[in-house]
Amino acid sequence: MITNSTSTTSTKLKELPDGSSVTKNFKLSYDSGELKVFEQTINENEEVTEVLIIVQPWKCLPDGSRESFSDHEDAFQWFEDSKSWLV
């Protein structure tokens, strides 16, 4: 059973007012039943800034209840399904 896993997902490009652009990724980490989401910003010089934005110990269910993630795949899928209202 994998207890520590990471994945990078959801690249988006943002143009800044000065005409430069940055790329934003979400790096997902799952360890000991807890999902952590980091936002990575990569500038035109390929410098990476990483900030922890979410620590999630369980998943929210449609009925308002919650349950533990079953594994890293479950946690990563929950983020993909929920990111439109999370970030």
N, C-alpha and C positions, 0 to 999 in steps of 0.2 A: 504494500500500500504506500502510495506517495504521500508524504506529510509536508513536504516543502517543494513548491513548484512556482514558476513564474511564467508570465506570458506578456507580450506587448501587443497592443491592439489600438484600433481607432485613430489612425493618423488623420489629422486635419490641418489645413494650411490657413494661416491668418496673415493678411497683409496689414502692416503697421502704417500709421499716418505719414511716416517719412519715406514710404515706398518700399521699404525692406519687408521681408516676410519671415515668419517663424513657422516651424512645424510643431504640432502638439501631438503627443502620443499618451496613451494611458498604459502604464506598466502595472500588471496585476501580480500580486504575490499571495500565496496561500500557505499557511503554516499553522499547525496545531488547531485546525478548525476555524481559523480567522482569515478573512480576506482583507488585504490592504491594497489600496489603489493609489498609485503615484501618478501625478501629471508631469510629463517630461516636455520641456520646451527646448527646441533645437533651433539656434539662430543660423544666419547665413554663413557664419564661420564654423559651423558644426559644433559649437559649444553647447553642452547639454546642462540644463538646470532641472533638477528633480525635486518635487515637493509632494509630501504625503498629504492626500486630500480626504481619504476615507479609510476608517478602520471599521470593518463590519463583521461582527461575530455570528450573525445569523441572517437568514433571508426572510424578507417580508412576503407574505402570501396574499393573494387577492381578497380573501375574506377578513383581512386585518390581523390575522394571527401570524406567528413566526415559527420557524423551525431551523435547526442546525443544518449547515451544509453537509452533504454526504461525502464529498471529496472535492478536490481542486477543480475538476471538470464542472461539477454542479455550481461551485462558487463563481467560476469564470462565466458560465452561461447565464447565471443570475445577473451578473453585472452587464453583460451584453443586452439582456432583455430589459434591464431597468435603467440603463445609462441616460436615456432621453429625459428622465425626470430627476436623475441623481446629479448629473454634471452639466 
